[in-house]
Structure formats: structure tokens, C-alpha cells
Amino acid sequence: MKATSLVLELIYNLVMIGLGSYGSYILFSEFVEMEQFRSISQILLVVRKRWYALLALTIALMLFFFPFFKGLSG
């Protein structure tokens, strides 16, 4: 039972780190290519163009904060 929970926690952490790394790498590289921010519309264009990276980063953040909310509520 304990070995199973350790394996599931390891998989949970790997998924969280993998999704966060992927999303942040893609978005960071897109913003670096812009060289300078001219307007908010360019930022929204990058987010619209790379929505899957934003989704991956959002899921990783939710997975990161879920244990905190679970611990605080119970």
C-alpha cells in the first residue's frame, strides 16, 4: 500500500514538473523572440498562438497548489 502511494506521488510530481517545464519553455521562448513588448495585443497574440503551452502551465500550477488547498481545508 505504501509503495503504491509513493509511486503515484512520484508520477504526480513528474507530470507536474513536465507540464510546467514544457509550458514555461514554450512561452518563454516566444516572448524572447519578440525582443521587446510593444503592446498588450502582442502578448495576447503569443498566448493565442501558443494556447496549449498556457494550458500546460495552468494545469501544472493547479497540480502544484492542490495539495496546499487540500491541507488547508482538512
Secondary structure, DSSP 8 states (H G I E B T S, - for coil): -HHHHHHHHHHHHHHHHHHHHHHHHHHHHHHHHH-S---HHHHHHHHHHTHHHHHHHHHHHHHHHHHHHHHHH-
